[in-house]
């Protein structure tokens, strides 16, 4: 499932870059953005974490036509070996890079962010608490990279992947 989601979102980004008019519309050095072009400065997303079935929110703030930042908060539940599970809270702070529009109604973005993971107690069916700090999913710090797009008049979708934890997020939202 994770592999198919990665392939899907990377393919969508590559399709946008391979449009036939891509070379003709690419702005060169010294290009000034059209002042009449609407730039979306805020985006709000609903987030789904595939690995631990977590749900959360993401907020993007665009500072210029090319750069912005994002904040994401999510809660899920990891299932660990030996019938144990742990409540997982994820906090992310990152930067967005908005690339030039190659297709009239689609704006692509690339993201990179630092993640902090908090765990609210280890629980098992037997009631025992077992510290498993060496288990890679229980490390507190990691990073993620992602891609996304603003489609039409504000619909947004994004995909983020954490390579250290093998964890992916799918985001759907609206820009305004």
N, C-alpha and C positions, 0 to 999 in steps of 0.2 A: 504494500500500500504506500509506504513512504517513497519507495523508488518511483512508483508511477506518478505520485504528486510532484516529485522533483522534476521528472521528465516533462510533465504537463506544463508547469510554469516556465521552465527554461525554454521549451519549445514555443510557447506563446510569445516570449520576449524575442526569440530569434526570428519568428515570423514577422513581427513588426519591423525589425531592422532589415529584413530582406525585401521590403516592398519595392516595386519598380521605380518609383519616383524618389527613392531615398537619396540618391546622389544629387539630384537636381535641387532638392529643398534643404540640403544641409547647410546651415549658416556658416560662413567662413569667419576668419579672425576679424574682430572689430564689429561683428554683427550686433545690431541693437534690436532688442525685442520690440514687437509691435505694441505700442502703448495701449491700443484698444483691445488687446487680447486679455480675456478674463483669466486671472491667475487665482487658483483656489488656495487659500491660506490655512484652512483647517480641515482635518479629516478625522472622522470617528469610525472605528471598526469594532465588530464583534470578532473575537478570536476563538479558534478551536485548536487545542493541542491534541495532536493525533495519538501520541504515545500513551498519555495518561488520561485521555478523555477530559481534558481540562477546558474550562470556559473562562473568558476574560474580556477585557476591553483594551483598545489601543487608541492613542491620540497622537496625531501628527500636526506639527506647526511648521509652516513654510515661511522662512525668513526672507529669502530672495527668490528669483526665478529659478535658481539652480540648487539651493541648499535649504535644508530644514532639519528638524529633530523629531524624535518620537519617543513616547513613553508607553509602556505596555505592562499590564498587571493581569495575572491569570492564576486560577486555582484548579488543581487536579489531584489525582490519587494514583500513586505508583503501586503496582503489585510487585513485590519482591520475591526472591526465592523462598521456599519453605512456607508458603501461605501467609507471608507477611505483607502488610501494605503501609504506606506512609502518605500523609497529606502533604501536598507539594504546592508551594506558593512561588510564583516566578515574577520578578520585577526586572524590566529591561529599560535601559536608556541608550538611545542610539542616534545616528545621523542618517539623513536621507539625501540622496543625490538625484536630482531630477534631470533627465537627459533631454536633448532637443526633441521636439515633436517631429516624427517622420511621417506620421499619418495624421490627417486633420483632427480626428476626434480622440486620439489615444496619446497619453503622456506616460512614459515609462519611468520607473524609479528603481534605484538600487539602494540597499540599506546595509549598515553594519552597526552592531550594538553590543554593549556589555550586559551580561545577565547575572543577577543574583538570585539564588534559589534558597528558599527557607523551608524547613521541614518541621511540622508540628507533631512530633512524637511518632515513634515506631509502634505499630500495633500488629498483633497477630491473632489468629483464631484462638490460640491457647492462652492469650493474655500476657505472654512473656514479652519483655522489651529486650531487643537485641541490637547493640550498636554495630553497624556495618559501615564504618567510615571509609573503608577501602573500596567499597562498591562504587563504581564510577558515576552512577546516577545520583549519588548522595553528596557529590562535591558541590560546594557553594557557588563558586565563580566559574563562568564560561563566557563564550561570545557566540553571536549568531550573525549570519549574512542572509540577505534576502533580495527579492525582486518583487515588483508590483506594477500596477498600472491604474491610471485614472481613465475611465472610458466614458465618452459622451459628456453629459452635463453633470458629472459628479460621482457616478458609481465607481467604487474603487475595490480592487482585490489585490491581495499580496500573499506571498509565500516566504516564510523565514525558516532557516535550518541551522541548528546548533550541531556542529561537527564533533565537538567533544562529548556530547551526551546522546548523539543519535536521536535528536528530538526535533520535530517539525511543528510549525504553526501555520494555519491557514486563516487569513483575515478577509472579511468582507465588510464594506462600509460605504460611507458617503462623504464627499468633499463639499465644503461650502465656503 
